[in-house]
């Protein structure tokens, strides 16, 4: 079994924001990959921590922060 993991970042028009746009973008990604022989498995949320930077003499540094990314998982048999 082979797996493919792709980031999914929905793009929403600020003036027309709705979940239908997000669903259509995800559906398009799934359709494109299944046309290439991949089977949709699931959508995963992956949390990570971005390390802080110290800057020069403590100035200009940035604090660390947590972030989450959506990953679409596909599989296929050899």
N, C-alpha and C positions, 0 to 999 in steps of 0.2 A: 504494500500500500504506500502511496506517495501522498504527501500533504503540501498544500500551498496556503500561506497566510498572507493576506493583503490588508493594508490599512484602509479603513473606510472613514472618510471625512466628508460629511454632508455639507453642501453649499446651499445656503438659504438666502433668498432675497429679503432684505430687512423690511421692505414695505409689503411683501406678500407672504411673510413667514407662515408656514403651516406644515403639518406632519405629512401631508400628501406629497410634497416635494421631496422630502427625505425618503419616503417609501419608494417613490419612483426611481430615485438615484440608486438605492440599494437593489431594487428589482433589476435595473439595467446592468449593474455589476454582476449579479447572479446569473442573469441570462447570457451575458457575454462569456462568462467562465464555463457555464454548462454547455454552451455551443462548442467549446474547445475540449469537451470530454471530462470536465471536472464536476464533481457532485458537491453541492452546498451542504455543509455540515452544521455550522452554527456561527453566531456573532458573539465575540468575546470582548469584554472590557478588560484592558490591561492597565494597571496602575503603575506609575513609576515616580521616582523622586529625582528632580534635577538638582545637582549639587550647587552650592553657593560658590561665588567667586570672591576672592579677597580684595582685589584691586591693589593699588599702590599705596602703601602706608595706611591701609584701611579705608582709603577714599575710592569711590567709584565702584566698589564691590556690589554684588547683587545677592540678595538672599535666595536660598534654595526654596523650591516649591514642589508640591505634588501635582501630578497631571494624570489624566486618563486618556487612553486611546482605544478606539473601536477597531477590532480586527475581525475580518471575515475569514473563516476557515473552510477550505475546500479539500476534497480528497479524490483519488482515482486509483484504480488497480493497474498494475503494470501490464 
